[in-house]
Every structure is written in structure tokens, then in C-alpha cells.
């Protein structure tokens, strides 16, 4: 089959959807399908240069909405070439253009990526006031007319139904995740050491994601200091999208733990896998996480997860014995670290075995491509 994905950006610094789509494309290609992607990126963006599939970039765009008349014209002209269409995410022009070009003519699916979680409505009333008329004008039609709406967990599907009204979606939970690394763990570890040599040979917890208030990074710095284990380090890996890192580093200095917290920036490829393999555990104290692709990546590397109960897949991972879970508060995040430190070597080893088993049974995305295409076939 020939598949077209429509997404605002393939920039990995934008979070999980670009990473997930890249891995999904590998699955399509492995199964003998063809895949192309339409985006609102700048055509000469360096992160597009080495991708193994055609990208039709219709930027640059001047605002976060991403209006680009070129995208609509291209979709209308090229739609007959494709057998399946998947719109990734909401609230930007790419979805509106897709609906205008496809509805009533071609069956398409929408991959929600958590963008109807009620979490985003509560603290941002001004933004919600802007979203509501756009929901009535555009997004409810995009979702309601979709052949399928893909969710990454039952929890996400249930939360989406509570977010906006009127709501109608032909929903389906798909086996989201990652194919995981395929090389030698020792090689990956060395690649990570080349980037973040300060923690080579040391014990550390790993946070890998955007440096963003939603992720609970401030709670993590405070909890790390409160846990009071001088032999433990913390790696805070990810892009600083809001300029928050300087404040967090100042906070760490005041708490006298700055020398044990390391900031290597965004990790990708072999260095990213090396970080997971080298860490004692992966920690994610997010206030909201639709799926948390980094959770699946950690599990693929036999790495236990310490996470908040606001990560939508927390219950599945905890039931499999691969995670410790607490509330997304300072007390909860501190408890996560202290509970981990209190485990025996045998208990930690058992969690590592459970982590890989959990990954294989729930989050190995090698089935994702066939699951998505089955609704079009």
C-alpha cells in the first residue's frame, strides 16, 4: 500500500509524535509498503535530510497554527496517489487542510496523540476559550468524519470523550511503542559516554524528554535533593523548549546538588539507547503524559521505570512489575526515588527482567504498521 501521513513537524524536539512516526515508517517499509509524509516544516530543515522516506515540507509557517495554503493545494493534487491517509494530532492547520481535501472522497484516520486530554483545558482557560470555537468549526468534523480514530491506550480513549462536546469518534486502540534497539548494549553505552562522560561508571537516574513544566522537571530536581544519596546522579536529557533550564540549574545549586545533575541536551540515536542501558532507572514525574514513548524505550532496554500516575500507561507497566508509581507531587516524586533506593539488588534485577517482558508483550511497535493498515485494507 501507499500511505500518506500528515503531521505538523518531524522535528524530534517537538516531542513524541515525530519520534513515533519515524519508527512507524520503519515498520511500513519493513513490511513492503511505501510511505510519504506531508509537514509544515521548512523544506531545508536539517532534520529532514537523512530520512528514508519522501517528505513534502510546506513551510515555513509564521505562527503556531501553521497556516499554509500550499499544503491544501498539494493534498488535493496528490491524494489520488495514496491508499491510506493518517492525520497526526489536532489544533493546527494540517488537520483542517486534510479534512478539506479528503472528507467525502477518501477514507482517512486521525492519530490523536493525547491532544484531547482534559488536562489541557483546566489550567489554560484562555487557550481553551480559543480552542472551543475551533473545535466546533473544524476539529469535531475532522474526528467525526474519520474512518478511524487511533488511541494509544484505553485511558486516552476514555479521557478524550470527556474533553469536548459534541464528541463522536470511531475509536480504536493500537499497539503503540517502539521497535527498540537492535545493536550491542555496550556499543550504545560507549556512544552515551562520548556525549555525557561525566557519569561514566556512576549510578544515575535518567530523565529523557522535553525540559518543560508539564514534565515535572522542577519536582524531580527537588525530589532528587530530598532523597539524599550522595552516590546517585541524575541525567536530565532533552531539549529546553521554554528556556527553563537556567532556572532549574539555579534551583539545583541552591539545593547543593548541581554537581550531581547533568544536562547533555537532546539525545538521539545510539547515544539515546546508551543512556537507557546505562541508567539504573528511568524517571518521569509528568503531570500529563498521553503515552510516554520514552517509557516504552526504557522498557526495551531492560530499564525499570519510576513514573507518576498521570502517565496514561502507568497501570499496565505497574501490573507487569516493571514500574514504581506515585502521585505527580513533590512528595510522590520523592517517594519514587526513595522506594527505588530501598529495593534490594535482587528486587531491582527482577524489575529489569520484568521491564523487557512488559515491552515485548505490550509496547513492541512491530505490530503497529499492520494494525493501522488493516482498517484500510
Secondary structure, DSSP 4 states (H G I P E B T S, - for coil): -EEEEEES---GGG-HHHHHHHHHHHHHHHTT-EEEEEESS-TT-GGGTT-SSEEEE----SSSS---HHHHHHHHHHGGG-SEEEEE-SSSHHHHHHHHHHTTTS-EEEE-TTTT-THHHHS-HHHHHHHHHHIIIIIHHHHHT-SEEEESSHHHHHHHTTTSSS----EEE---SB----S-HHHHHHHHHHH-GGGTTSEEEEEES---GGGTHHHHHHHHHHH--TTEEEEEES--SSS-HHHHHHHHHHTT-GGGEE------HHHHHHHHHH-SEEEE--S-BSS-HHHHHHHHTT-EEEEETTBTTHHHHHHTT-EEEE-SSHHHHHHHHHHHHHS-HHHHHHHHHHHHHHIIIIIBGGGHHHHHHHTT-
